[in-house]
Structure formats: C-alpha cells, structure tokens
Amino acid sequence: MFDFAFNAQRFAVYLIPTLLGIIMHEVAHGWMASRKGDQTARFMGRLTLNPVSHFDALGAAVFLLTSLGTGFIFGWAKPVPVNVRNLRDPARDMMWVALAGPVTNFLLAIGFALVLGAVVAMLPSPDISDTTRYFLLMLVAGVNINLCLAWINLLPIPPLDGSKIVAYFLPPRAAWAYISAGRYGFIILVLLLATGLLGHILGPLIGGGSDLLLSLVGIK
C-alpha cells in the first residue's frame, strides 16, 4: 500500500544529499578532465554547484519515482562532456576521469558520517526536536545515497564509470567493442531494477558500507 506521507518525508530527507551527491559526482569528472588536459566542461560552465547547470529531466524523474515508490533510490545529473582527444593520454586519463566520480561519492559518504557522529555526540539528550530529527535523517541519507551513487556507477555496465575503468585494462579492439555496448546500458539497468537484481547486487555493498562508516563514528 502506498503511504504518501512516508514517501513524501523520505523524498524531503533524500533531496539535498542526492542533489549534492550527483552534482559533485559530475563536477569531479569535469575537474579531473581539466587536470588531464580537457577544458570542455570548464568552458561549458559545468564546474559549478549550480543545480540548473546539471539538470537532467530523466535523471530527476527517476529520482522522484524511486524516492516515492520503491525501496531503492537513485538518480543522475546531465553527464559532463569530455573530449577524449584533448586528454594527454586518452586511455589512461579517461580511466581517471571515470574514477573521480565514484571516489568523490565515497568521500562525501565519509563526510556525512563524520558530521553525523559529531552532531550525535553533541546532543544533550535523546529527546530531540523534529528539526533535529530531520537533520539527522538527512545526514544518514547522505551516507546511504552517496554509497549508492558510488557503487552503482562502478558497475561494469557501459556507459557507467565502471565500464570505462574496465576498458582501460582491455586490448584496444575489445575495449572499443565493450564501450560501444553503452547504447544498451540503460535497458540493462532498468531490467536489473525491475527484477530486483539491482537491489540484491548493491544492497549488501551499500548496507555494509553504511554500517561500517556509522560504527566508526560511534553510531552503531
């Protein structure tokens, strides 16, 4: 049964951490590309935290639907453009550009956990206001959504970041054929989500990572 109040609350709790996670993910790609010689993202104004510059209608719709209707929440921003020909070492540098996004999400998850641990340690008593409770839930959501974004992007399904990392270690012809399969990637992800396989794959990684981070800051 659809519980509108519960799902609306969950949407409100996850909105800010998700926006931060997906925007920082894309900015990290553009920043690394800039470091490796490609200034395309910088020239197109994508190295910014302004949500408007990163808005993707389909990614936003998926976030809305998953936050209101399922137990698995994710979404995405407009991909940052990278011109591989501008990179100093295209194969190697593209691997670093791809890796920058998930690494940023892992760092954000750690940051949210550290802030959560500090806030909980400063609370005078377990009797907290609704505003404080919302803030704590948002910090927990920040840990979970960033772990989700990191792990889902590391899946070796083209065109996700994981596929670009794997491609670096393949012979050139095999890498090209592998990356070219990216046109089927969205269909594969939808099938994994619809069948529940995506949750089975990512659930233990997200849950285990969350439990580890929260235990390290004294929450569990």
C-alpha positions, 0 to 999 in steps of 0.5 A: 500500500502506498503511504504518501506521507512516508514517501513524501518525508523520505523524498524531503530527507533524500533531496539535498544529499542526492542533489549534492551527491550527483552534482559533485559526482559530475563536477569531479569528472569535469575537474579531473578532465581539466587536470588531464588536459580537457577544458570542455566542461570548464568552458561549458560552465559545468564546474559549478554547484549550480543545480540548473547547470546539471539538470537532467529531466530523466535523471530527476524523474527517476529520482522522484519515482524511486524516492516515492515508490520503491525501496531503492533510490537513485538518480543522475545529473546531465553527464559532463562532456569530455573530449577524449582527444584533448586528454594527454593520454586518452586511455589512461586519463579517461580511466581517471576521469571515470574514477573521480566520480565514484571516489568523490561519492565515497568521500562525501559518504565519509563526510556525512558520517563524520558530521553525523557522529559529531552532531550525535555526540553533541546532543544533550539528550535523546529527546530531540526536536523534529528539526533535529530529527530531520537533520539527522535523517538527512545526514544518514541519507547522505551516507546511504545515497552517496554509497549508492551513487558510488557503487552503482556507477562502478558497475561494469555496465557501459556507459557507467564509470565502471565500464570505462575503468574496465576498458582501460585494462582491455586490448584496444579492439575489445575495449572499443567493442565493450564501450560501444555496448553503452547504447544498451546500458540503460535497458540493462539497468532498468531490467536489473531494477525491475527484477530486483537484481539491482537491489540484491547486487548493491544492497549488501555493498551499500548496507555494509558500507553504511554500517561500517562508516556509522560504527566508526563514528560511534553510531552503531 
